[in-house]
Amino acid sequence: MAPGRTDAVLQAASTHHGTVDVALRVESAPKRAAPGLDGGERWRLRGTTVASTTPPAGASGPPPSGYTRVPAQHVRAGVPVSVLVPGTAHSVRGYTVGAVITASMSVRPNDPGEATTFTLRATAAPVVREPPLWWLAWPAPVRADFADAASSTPGDGGALLPGLAIGDETNVGADLDDAMKVSALSHLTAVSGANCALVTGLVFLLARLAGLGRRGRILVAGVSLAAFVVLVGPGASVVRAAAMAAVVLVGLARGRVADGVPALALAVVVLLVRDPWLARDYGFALSVLATAGLLVLARPLAHALGRWLPRGVAFALAVPLAAQLACQPVLILLTPTLPLFGVLANAVAEPAAPVATVLGCVACLVLPWAPALGQVVVWLAWLPSALIAAVARFSADLPGAALPWPDGIVGVSLCALALVAVAVLAARARLPRVIVAAAAIGLVGGTTVYAGSVGGIGAGRSWARPADWVYAACDVGQGDAVLLRDSGHVGLIDVGRHPQPVTDCLDTLGIARLDWVLLTHFDIDHVGGADAVLGRTERAIVGEPDRPADHALLERLAAAGIAVDQGHAGTEGALGALRWRIVWPPPVGPGRPR
């Protein structure tokens, strides 16, 4: 490992389970992470350590039991780290790019080859010690005003709008995020080439209408592109798109139109020379592959589909299909599934994305100066945003929305072979017939085997499941979700960590209604999937709530029309012919401390 990327104090703290009072400069916007065991929200960001001669403000107080504290002045500057911090969507807005934050954090080393050397976990919300420089500070109030305006609009459309316009996903809940991923629409909230192209092209057009010359138009477009990058944050996909746009603008300034593939190649080479760790960044890889797919595959696919479909329909399907095919081998590493309806969902939703992006950017410009007019623009942008969210929800709820696929190198290799076969068929006019025939046979044969395997596995599971089952354990990963059934009555004990596995389990078993849901305790791997039972039951039996997150969950259940009962030793009931009784904990009273 490069000496400048590690630190002896952080390494020792990770070995001896110590905490460190550390100051670091934020280099990425906070992204929602998996909740902690206490159910509280957590956020992930990236930064580099900053030299400090005094303990960080706000880092006082005893460390967790079994931990020791190391003062911040002994931690060297410039070490790249990932950070997990607690907080709410509102509180983490203060952790803007360029700000210096301080906190007491536990340390875990990352695997060799990762972009950051350590993962730091804050035990309390960090304190902002220094604001960012002025040219990095101006986006914070703009983003906050836009997020607040969008949050005043209803439903998923308001939560999704900041992500579509400026890449701010802090208001996107876990269930909506899952639906976007299952329907292959999550790329719409990752600001990349389409957003940069829209902003640059629109400014270029406005500058032309204003009568500026070629060099003036290029200068204004370049400045606007830089401002947009600062506004949305320097994510890997944003940096790739901005670099490629800069190559195109330089070509225009020299009187030459840059071709797409060379511009992409030059941008990738320059960025990787500057920061080789981008090669391991999924966002960067997916951005490059999606762009390459559009440049190389979209036209041949549109021509091939045009043999059977109208030209406009063929092009509308070819664009998302090209991007999906190019990205799928890498997506398999993230989630080993195939989005069956992803291309159709993109064909419906993608035309709405530019409208939401442009109107969202206009709202960002107008809100600070004319809040009322800006709110009107936000409502207009909400319409396409709500459409995209509705498409994501509908697609994700369809049967077979996420088909199983082998994971690891086997899955990636099979997916890459399928991509090569499609590319060969799309370019068959320029290739020998024997190669085209081999690709066609391989693709048809592979598709037939895959469809037979998926159907056979599904049928086998259905036939192997007894019709008169009484007890079923849902596969929710870490955590529990256990079903009991008798005479058509069904109860559920715990709901796992995430809603989707529980939803899939209930749908697979054909369970639309639950007599009750029992939550044994409030650890996240037992209650995190509670959204899966909203609308399926009218009664919840719960343990004793202790933390604010516990009470918030009970309020959410009550708001959904679910009667919440406190469960304790002696609570009993019937489920069909079955009888059940809780044996612990005892009722809260003078003899039992809370």
Secondary structure, DSSP 8 states (H G I E B T S, - for coil): --GGG--HHHHHHHHTT-EEEEEEEE-S--EEE---TT---EEEEEEEE---SS--TT--S---TT--EE-GGGS-TT-EEEEEEE--TTGGGG--TT-EEEEEEEEEE--TTSSSSEEEEESS--EEEE---HHHHTHHHHHHHHHHHHHTS-HHHHHHHHHHHH---TT--HHHHHHHHHTT-GGGGS--HHHHHHHHHHHHHHHHHTT--HHHHHHHHHHHHHHHHHHH---HHHHHHHHHHHHHHHHHHTT----HHHHHHHHHHHHHHH-GGGGG-HHHHHHHHHHHHHHHTHHHHHHHHTTTS-HHHHHHHHHHHHHHHHHHHHHHHH--EEETTHHHHHHHHTTHHHHHHHHHHHHHHHTTT-HHHHHHHHHHHHHHHHHHHHHHHHHHHSTTSEEE---HHHHHHHHHHHHHHHHHHHTGGGS-HHHHHHHHHHHHHHHHHHHHHHHHHHHHHHHHS-TT--EEE---SSS--EEEEETTEEEEE---SSHHHHHHHHHHTT---BSEEEE----HHHHTTGGGGTTTBSEEEE----SHHHHHHHHHHHHTT-EEEE--TT-EEEETTEEEE---S---BTTB--
